[in-house]
Amino acid sequence: MPDAVRGHLDARVGDWAGAVGLFLCPASRLAELITELIKVKPVKPVALSLVIDTGLGGVPKAVSIVESRSELLALRMVEMPAPSDVDEVWLERVSEFVPEDVIRVVEPRRGGAEWLDGVRRVIEHGSWPKLRCGGQSKENFPSVDEVADFLSVVSGGGVAFKATAGLHHAVRRTDPDTGFTHHGFLNLLVATARSLSGGDVRAALASTDAAALAEEAGSLSDQAAHAVRGVFASYGSCSLAEPIADLDELGLL
């Protein structure tokens, strides 16, 4: 936690501070975060995305703790996994527990047509669906077709989404240590643009041509770029440095 807090605060005032989003913290480690922030005394409250790993019932207490430390934390987003059926009653409880001015991000469990039905229910309920792009096993990595289907639902639903896990680099690549093929966040950005304009989404997701992807992203009009960011609004990364380095190398910053 000390390293994570220091890294975030340093990045927040660094050359590429505009690319740094929210600080993600599991609810189960909220006390650690607060203890560390008390020590470092941030100049302004840290914008927080609270990741609920303690069950839906733990949301009110976690939100209350964050709001009681407003000099240290500013709650901007609450993220949580959904049950397999993502029913209306559960989604209503999410709305009750999360303040209206805080973004709700819900991750339906991936797999089969039921997954996309869950994504649609999340959208209809006014929350952002979350797309998990990787993890500790091969099963955690969605296929190109699955990501394309997700984008089709989201871009047609008029709502933003958040991506998480596995997006360590800008461009699709295979990790030599694990053999897992990771999606690239630049691939996802270009695929989102194509999804909005009727282009070939699957080809964008499968591409390993960094120069071509960078050129396509860089050539988006201001209006198109704004539309893309309105859909692909956020993604979580384990590293602050690697995404910046990739974008800088590709001439996109």
VOBA-1610 file (N, C-alpha, C; in pm, whole numbers, padded with zeros to 5 digits, always signed):
BEGIN
Met+00080-00121+00000Met+00000+00000+00000Met+00085+00128+00000Pro+00192+00136+00079Pro+00275+00257+00072Pro+00329+00284-00069Asp+00372+00178-00137Asp+00425+00193-00274Asp+00316+00239-00370Ala+00197+00180-00357Ala+00086+00214-00446Ala+00045+00360-00428Val+00036+00403-00303Val-00005+00541-00275Val+00099+00639-00326Arg+00225+00612-00297Arg+00331+00703-00341Arg+00338+00709-00493Gly+00327+00594-00558Gly+00329+00591-00704Gly+00216+00672-00765His+00098+00660-00707His-00018+00734-00758His-00002+00884-00738Leu+00041+00923-00618Leu+00056+01066-00590Leu+00164+01130-00677Asp+00272+01056-00700Asp+00379+01107-00787Asp+00328+01122-00930Ala+00253+01021-00977Ala+00202+01025-01115Ala+00100+01137-01132Arg+00030+01169-01026Arg-00075+01271-01032Arg-00019+01411-01058Val+00110+01428-01031Val+00172+01559-01056Val+00285+01547-01159Gly+00295+01431-01225Gly+00400+01408-01323Gly+00364+01466-01460Asp+00452+01440-01558Asp+00434+01494-01692Asp+00306+01446-01758Trp+00263+01324-01725Trp+00145+01268-01791Trp+00031+01251-01691Ala+00017+01348-01601Ala-00087+01340-01498Ala-00226+01328-01559Gly-00245+01387-01677Gly-00376+01383-01741Gly-00420+01244-01782Ala-00325+01151-01792Ala-00359+01014-01830Ala-00391+00926-01709Val-00368+00979-01590Val-00388+00900-01468Val-00530+00920-01418Gly-00598+00810-01394Gly-00736+00818-01348Gly-00749+00797-01198Leu-00839+00710-01160Leu-00871+00690-01020Leu-00775+00591-00954Phe-00764+00603-00822Phe-00690+00506-00742Phe-00787+00394-00707Leu-00752+00271-00742Leu-00839+00157-00713Leu-00798+00093-00581Cys-00896+00068-00496Cys-00867+00002-00368Cys-00980-00093-00331Pro-00947-00219-00298Pro-01050-00312-00251Pro-01107-00263-00117Ala-01233-00288-00094Ala-01296-00249+00032Ala-01225-00312+00151Ser-01173-00433+00131Ser-01107-00505+00240Ser-00976-00440+00282Arg-00923-00348+00200Arg-00796-00283+00232Arg-00812-00133+00253Leu-00934-00091+00273Leu-00962+00051+00289Leu-00892+00110+00412Ala-00889+00035+00520Ala-00823+00084+00642Ala-00674+00107+00619Glu-00611+00017+00542Glu-00469+00035+00507Glu-00448+00163+00428Leu-00537+00187+00332Leu-00524+00305+00248Leu-00536+00432+00332Ile-00635+00436+00419Ile-00656+00555+00503Ile-00536+00578+00594Thr-00484+00471+00653Thr-00366+00483+00739Thr-00249+00543+00664Glu-00229+00499+00541Glu-00117+00550+00461Glu-00139+00696+00421Leu-00261+00730+00385Leu-00289+00869+00345Leu-00274+00965+00463Ile-00307+00920+00582Ile-00286+01003+00701Ile-00139+01037+00717Lys-00054+00940+00685Lys+00091+00961+00695Lys+00142+01061+00592Val+00097+01047+00467Val+00153+01128+00358Val+00084+01262+00341Lys-00037+01277+00397Lys-00112+01403+00392Lys-00120+01460+00249Pro-00201+01400+00162Pro-00213+01449+00025Pro-00265+01592+00020Val-00218+01668-00078Val-00258+01809-00092Val-00408+01820-00116Lys-00462+01727-00196Lys-00605+01723-00220Lys-00652+01578-00209Pro-00780+01556-00184Pro-00829+01418-00168Pro-00798+01331-00290Val-00770+01207-00265Val-00743+01111-00372Val-00875+01062-00431Ala-00891+01078-00562Ala-01011+01030-00629Ala-01009+00878-00629Leu-01112+00816-00575Leu-01111+00673-00545Leu-01215+00595-00624Ser-01174+00478-00671Ser-01268+00376-00715Ser-01263+00264-00612Leu-01374+00241-00547Leu-01383+00142-00441Leu-01426+00008-00501Val-01340-00091-00492Val-01367-00224-00549Val-01424-00313-00439Ile-01549-00351-00454Ile-01617-00426-00349Ile-01579-00574-00357Asp-01500-00616-00261Asp-01460-00758-00251Asp-01514-00820-00124Thr-01610-00753-00061Thr-01666-00799+00067Thr-01814-00831+00056Gly-01865-00840-00068Gly-02007-00869-00089Gly-02090-00742-00090Leu-02206-00751-00153Leu-02293-00634-00167Leu-02330-00574-00031Gly-02346-00660+00068Gly-02383-00611+00200Gly-02277-00523+00265Gly-02154-00532+00215Gly-02047-00451+00271Gly-02037-00312+00211Val-02119-00284+00110Val-02109-00155+00040Val-02141-00036+00131Pro-02256-00036+00204Pro-02289+00082+00284Pro-02180+00121+00384Lys-02124+00022+00452Lys-02020+00052+00551Lys-01897+00110+00483Ala-01854+00050+00371Ala-01735+00098+00300Ala-01755+00239+00249Val-01872+00265+00191Val-01902+00401+00141Val-01902+00501+00256Ser-01960+00462+00370Ser-01966+00549+00487Ser-01826+00584+00537Ile-01737+00484+00538Ile-01600+00508+00583Ile-01530+00608+00492Val-01546+00589+00361Val-01482+00680+00266Val-01536+00822+00285Glu-01667+00835+00297Glu-01727+00968+00309Glu-01690+01036+00440Ser-01656+00957+00540Ser-01616+01016+00669Ser-01473+01069+00665Arg-01398+01034+00561Arg-01260+01082+00547Arg-01247+01167+00421Ser-01335+01264+00408Ser-01340+01345+00286Ser-01217+01432+00267Glu-01139+01452+00372Glu-01014+01528+00356Glu-00907+01444+00288Leu-00927+01311+00285Leu-00829+01220+00226Leu-00878+01156+00097Leu-01009+01130+00089Leu-01063+01052-00022Leu-01187+01118-00082Ala-01199+01106-00215Ala-01318+01152-00285Ala-01373+01034-00364Leu-01487+00981-00324Leu-01543+00862-00388Leu-01601+00899-00524Arg-01547+00838-00629Arg-01592+00867-00766Arg-01659+00745-00832Met-01622+00625-00788Met-01668+00504-00855Met-01675+00390-00755Val-01775+00303-00771Val-01784+00179-00693Val-01797+00065-00792Glu-01710-00035-00780Glu-01708-00149-00873Glu-01737-00278-00797Met-01812-00367-00862Met-01841-00493-00794Met-01878-00603-00894Pro-01847-00728-00861Pro-01892-00840-00945Pro-02039-00863-00922Ala-02106-00909-01026Ala-02249-00938-01015Ala-02271-01088-00994Pro-02383-01125-00935Pro-02418-01268-00928Pro-02447-01319-01068Ser-02453-01448-01084Ser-02465-01507-01218Ser-02592-01463-01291Asp-02700-01436-01217Asp-02825-01402-01287Asp-02845-01251-01303Val-02769-01167-01233Val-02779-01021-01241Val-02926-00977-01241Asp-03002-01015-01139Asp-03145-00985-01141Asp-03174-00840-01100Glu-03298-00798-01123Glu-03339-00661-01100Glu-03331-00623-00951Val-03365-00717-00865Val-03362-00689-00720Val-03220-00655-00676Trp-03123-00735-00723Trp-02983-00709-00688Trp-02939-00573-00740Leu-02973-00541-00864Leu-02934-00413-00923Leu-02999-00296-00849Glu-03120-00313-00802Glu-03187-00208-00724Glu-03113-00183-00594Arg-03064-00288-00531Arg-02989-00272-00406Arg-02859-00199-00432Val-02796-00225-00547Val-02675-00152-00584Val-02705-00002-00589Ser-02817+00034-00652Ser-02856+00176-00663Ser-02883+00237-00526Glu-02942+00159-00438Glu-02972+00209-00303Glu-02845+00235-00223Phe-02745+00148-00241Phe-02625+00154-00159Phe-02522+00255-00208Val-02521+00284-00338Val-02419+00372-00396Val-02479+00510-00419Pro-02414+00616-00368Pro-02467+00752-00388Pro-02490+00784-00535Glu-02588+00870-00562Glu-02628+00901-00698Glu-02516+00963-00781Asp-02429+01040-00716Asp-02324+01109-00790Asp-02198+01024-00808Val-02206+00897-00774Val-02093+00805-00786Val-02122+00706-00898Ile-02024+00682-00985Ile-02040+00588-01096Ile-02047+00446-01042Arg-02146+00372-01088Arg-02160+00230-01051Arg-02107+00145-01165Val-02015+00054-01133Val-01958-00036-01233Val-01986-00179-01189Val-02052-00254-01275Val-02094-00390-01241Val-02037-00488-01343Glu-01977-00594-01294Glu-01915-00695-01380Glu-01999-00821-01386Pro-02079-00839-01491Pro-02152-00966-01507Pro-02054-01080-01532Arg-02088-01197-01486Arg-02002-01313-01505Arg-02004-01357-01650Arg-01887-01365-01712Arg-01879-01394-01855Arg-01905-01541-01885Gly-01969-01564-02001Gly-01993-01700-02046Gly-02131-01718-02105Gly-02138-01746-02235Gly-02266-01776-02300Gly-02351-01653-02322Ala-02469-01677-02377Ala-02563-01569-02407Ala-02610-01499-02279Glu-02613-01575-02167Glu-02659-01516-02042Glu-02571-01399-02000Trp-02442-01408-02034Trp-02348-01300-02000Trp-02390-01170-02067Leu-02419-01175-02196Leu-02459-01055-02268Leu-02595-01005-02222Asp-02682-01096-02183Asp-02811-01054-02126Asp-02786-00976-01996Gly-02689-01024-01918Gly-02653-00954-01794Gly-02595-00817-01823Val-02512-00807-01926Val-02456-00678-01966Val-02569-00582-02002Arg-02668-00630-02076Arg-02781-00545-02116Arg-02860-00498-01993Arg-02879-00585-01895Arg-02953-00546-01775Arg-02876-00441-01696Val-02745-00455-01690Val-02662-00356-01621Val-02676-00220-01689Ile-02672-00219-01822Ile-02686-00094-01898Ile-02823-00033-01875Glu-02927-00114-01884Glu-03064-00064-01866Glu-03084-00004-01728His-03005-00053-01634His-03019-00005-01496His-02936+00121-01470Gly-02860+00166-01570Gly-02784+00290-01554Gly-02645+00274-01497Ser-02596+00150-01490Ser-02460+00126-01442Ser-02369+00099-01561Trp-02239+00113-01539Trp-02141+00076-01641Trp-02112-00073-01631Pro-02116-00146-01742Pro-02068-00285-01739Pro-01915-00288-01739Lys-01861-00387-01674Lys-01715-00403-01672Lys-01676-00524-01755Leu-01570-00508-01833Leu-01517-00617-01915Leu-01383-00662-01859Arg-01377-00784-01809Arg-01251-00839-01758Arg-01174-00900-01875Cys-01051-00851-01897Cys-00974-00890-02015Cys-00860-00987-01987Gly-00847-01034-01864Gly-00738-01126-01834Gly-00741-01168-01688Gly-00635-01238-01648Gly-00627-01286-01511Gly-00520-01391-01496Gln-00537-01479-01399Gln-00435-01578-01364Gln-00446-01708-01443Ser-00554-01724-01519Ser-00571-01847-01598Ser-00620-01812-01737Lys-00606-01905-01828Lys-00645-01881-01968Lys-00793-01848-01979Glu-00874-01907-01891Glu-01018-01885-01897Glu-01057-01741-01867Asn-00967-01667-01800Asn-00996-01528-01767Asn-00985-01435-01887Phe-00928-01484-01996Phe-00906-01401-02114Phe-01019-01423-02215Pro-01103-01324-02238Pro-01211-01341-02336Pro-01155-01350-02477Ser-01224-01419-02564Ser-01182-01429-02704Ser-01210-01298-02777Val-01153-01286-02896Val-01181-01170-02980Val-01331-01160-03007Asp-01395-01274-03035Asp-01539-01272-03064Asp-01619-01225-02942Glu-01580-01270-02824Glu-01652-01229-02704Glu-01639-01080-02678Val-01519-01026-02697Val-01501-00882-02678Val-01579-00804-02782Ala-01578-00853-02906Ala-01654-00787-03013Ala-01804-00787-02982Asp-01854-00898-02932Asp-01996-00906-02897Asp-02029-00809-02783Phe-01939-00800-02686Phe-01957-00706-02575Phe-01964-00563-02628Leu-01870-00527-02715Leu-01868-00392-02771Leu-01993-00361-02851Ser-02045-00461-02921Ser-02167-00442-02998Ser-02284-00406-02907Val-02293-00474-02793Val-02401-00447-02698Val-02384-00309-02635Val-02261-00279-02593Val-02236-00154-02521Val-02250-00032-02613Ser-02192-00039-02732Ser-02198+00077-02821Ser-02340+00105-02868Gly-02423+00001-02869Gly-02563+00020-02905Gly-02649+00062-02788Gly-02591+00054-02666Gly-02669+00085-02546Gly-02652+00226-02496Gly-02565+00303-02559Gly-02547+00443-02521Gly-02492+00462-02382Val-02399+00374-02340Val-02344+00384-02206Val-02194+00359-02211Ala-02123+00405-02109Ala-01980+00381-02100Ala-01953+00244-02039Phe-01830+00194-02061Phe-01788+00071-01994Phe-01648+00090-01939Lys-01613+00003-01847Lys-01477-00001-01793Lys-01417-00137-01823Ala-01291-00138-01861Ala-01218-00263-01882Ala-01122-00283-01765Thr-01086-00407-01741Thr-00995-00435-01630Thr-00917-00562-01657Ala-00801-00572-01596Ala-00717-00692-01594Ala-00666-00732-01732Gly-00538-00761-01738Gly-00478-00814-01859Gly-00432-00712-01961Leu-00475-00588-01948Leu-00440-00485-02047Leu-00310-00415-02008His-00203-00491-02006His-00076-00436-01959His-00008-00349-02064His-00038-00374-02190His+00029-00300-02298His-00073-00248-02398Ala-00027-00154-02481Ala-00116-00090-02577Ala-00165-00187-02684Val-00075-00276-02728Val-00105-00360-02844Val-00108-00508-02805Arg-00194-00582-02866Arg-00210-00726-02842Arg-00075-00797-02850Arg-00048-00881-02753Arg+00080-00952-02750Arg+00066-01080-02668Thr+00158-01172-02691Thr+00162-01296-02614Thr+00273-01287-02510Asp+00238-01311-02386Asp+00334-01307-02277Asp+00426-01428-02289Pro+00559-01407-02303Pro+00650-01520-02321Pro+00660-01609-02197Asp+00628-01555-02080Asp+00638-01633-01957Asp+00518-01725-01935Thr+00399-01676-01966Thr+00278-01754-01940Thr+00219-01817-02066Gly+00252-01761-02182Gly+00192-01807-02306Gly+00052-01751-02330Phe+00003-01667-02240Phe-00129-01607-02255Phe-00122-01491-02353Thr-00219-01481-02442Thr-00227-01368-02534Thr-00315-01260-02472His-00254-01143-02450His-00323-01032-02385His-00383-00938-02489His-00504-00890-02460His-00562-00785-02541His-00484-00655-02515Gly-00480-00567-02614Gly-00415-00437-02598Gly-00519-00329-02576Phe-00488-00231-02491Phe-00587-00126-02468Phe-00603-00036-02590Leu-00498-00025-02672Leu-00512+00050-02797Leu-00600-00027-02896Asn-00584-00158-02901Asn-00675-00241-02982Asn-00820-00215-02941Leu-00842-00212-02810Leu-00978-00194-02759Leu-01032-00056-02794Leu-00944+00043-02789Leu-00986+00179-02825Leu-01024+00189-02972Val-00939+00134-03060Val-00968+00136-03203Val-01092+00052-03234Ala-01106-00061-03167Ala-01224-00146-03188Ala-01351-00073-03146Thr-01343+00005-03038Thr-01459+00083-02996Thr-01495+00186-03102Ala-01394+00252-03157Ala-01419+00349-03265Ala-01487+00283-03384Arg-01439+00165-03419Arg-01499+00095-03533Arg-01640+00047-03501Ser-01663+00008-03377Ser-01796-00036-03338Ser-01897+00078-03353Leu-01853+00200-03325Leu-01941+00316-03336Leu-01961+00359-03481Ser-01864+00328-03568Ser-01870+00375-03706Ser-01905+00265-03806Gly-01925+00142-03756Gly-01961+00032-03845Gly-01843-00036-03912Gly-01723-00024-03852Gly-01603-00085-03909Gly-01583-00229-03862Asp-01469-00286-03899Asp-01437-00425-03866Asp-01378-00432-03725Val-01462-00460-03629Val-01422-00462-03489Val-01326-00576-03459Arg-01357-00696-03510Arg-01275-00813-03481Arg-01132-00796-03533Ala-01117-00737-03651Ala-00983-00716-03707Ala-00903-00621-03619Ala-00967-00521-03564Ala-00898-00427-03474Ala-00854-00496-03347Leu-00937-00582-03293Leu-00903-00652-03169Leu-00790-00752-03189Ala-00785-00814-03308Ala-00686-00919-03335Ala-00553-00865-03387Ser-00548-00737-03422Ser-00429-00681-03485Ser-00309-00673-03390Thr-00191-00701-03443Thr-00066-00679-03369Thr+00019-00574-03439Asp-00039-00502-03533Asp+00030-00397-03609Asp+00022-00267-03531Ala+00120-00241-03446Ala+00117-00125-03358Ala+00110+00006-03437Ala+00188+00016-03544Ala+00192+00140-03622Ala+00056+00170-03684Ala-00009+00068-03738Ala-00139+00088-03801Ala-00245+00127-03699Leu-00242+00062-03583Leu-00338+00096-03479Leu-00316+00238-03429Ala-00190+00276-03411Ala-00158+00411-03365Ala-00203+00515-03467Glu-00181+00484-03595Glu-00220+00579-03700Glu-00371+00597-03702Glu-00444+00486-03687Glu-00590+00495-03690Glu-00642+00572-03570Ala-00585+00545-03453Ala-00629+00618-03333Ala-00595+00766-03345Gly-00474+00793-03394Gly-00430+00933-03405Gly-00506+01013-03508Ser-00568+00945-03605Ser-00639+01015-03711Ser-00787+01038-03680Leu-00833+00993-03563Leu-00973+01016-03525Leu-01000+01165-03513Ser-01111+01211-03564Ser-01149+01350-03546Ser-01179+01376-03399Asp-01181+01503-03360Asp-01213+01536-03221Asp-01349+01482-03182Gln-01444+01490-03273Gln-01579+01441-03245Gln-01579+01289-03226Ala-01507+01218-03314Ala-01500+01073-03303Ala-01428+01030-03177Ala-01318+01100-03145Ala-01242+01067-03024Ala-01328+01087-02900His-01405+01196-02898His-01493+01223-02785His-01597+01112-02770Ala-01650+01067-02883Ala-01750+00960-02881Ala-01690+00830-02828Val-01567+00800-02870Val-01499+00678-02824Val-01476+00683-02674Arg-01428+00797-02625Arg-01403+00810-02481Arg-01532+00806-02401Gly-01644+00842-02466Gly-01772+00833-02399Gly-01819+00690-02380Val-01760+00598-02456Val-01794+00455-02444Val-01683+00382-02368Phe-01561+00381-02423Phe-01447+00320-02354Phe-01390+00426-02260Ala-01451+00436-02142Ala-01426+00552-02055Ala-01313+00532-01954Ser-01278+00406-01927Ser-01181+00383-01819Ser-01128+00241-01828Tyr-01004+00224-01785Tyr-00956+00087-01764Tyr-00854+00085-01651Gly-00850-00027-01581Gly-00759-00042-01469Gly-00630-00108-01512Ser-00518-00059-01461Ser-00387-00114-01494Ser-00307-00140-01368Cys-00229-00248-01372Cys-00139-00277-01259Cys-00017-00185-01260Ser+00009-00123-01373Ser+00127-00038-01388Ser+00086+00100-01435Leu+00148+00203-01377Leu+00128+00339-01425Leu+00227+00372-01535Ala+00343+00307-01533Ala+00451+00342-01625Ala+00438+00277-01763Glu+00400+00148-01768Glu+00399+00076-01895Glu+00301+00134-01998Pro+00178+00166-01960Pro+00087+00224-02061Pro+00139+00356-02116Ile+00193+00440-02028Ile+00247+00570-02071Ile+00365+00548-02166Ala+00453+00455-02131Ala+00570+00428-02216Ala+00527+00380-02354Asp+00427+00292-02359Asp+00379+00240-02487Asp+00320+00352-02572Leu+00236+00436-02513Leu+00172+00544-02587Leu+00275+00648-02634Asp+00372+00674-02548Asp+00476+00770-02584Asp+00557+00718-02703Glu+00592+00590-02698Glu+00670+00529-02806Glu+00593+00531-02938Leu+00461+00519-02929Leu+00377+00517-03050Leu+00339+00658-03098Gly+00386+00760-03025Gly+00360+00898-03065Gly+00218+00943-03041Leu+00152+00883-02942Leu+00012+00916-02917Leu-00006+01008-02796Leu+00102+01053-02736Leu+00092+01147-02624Leu+00156+01279-02663
//
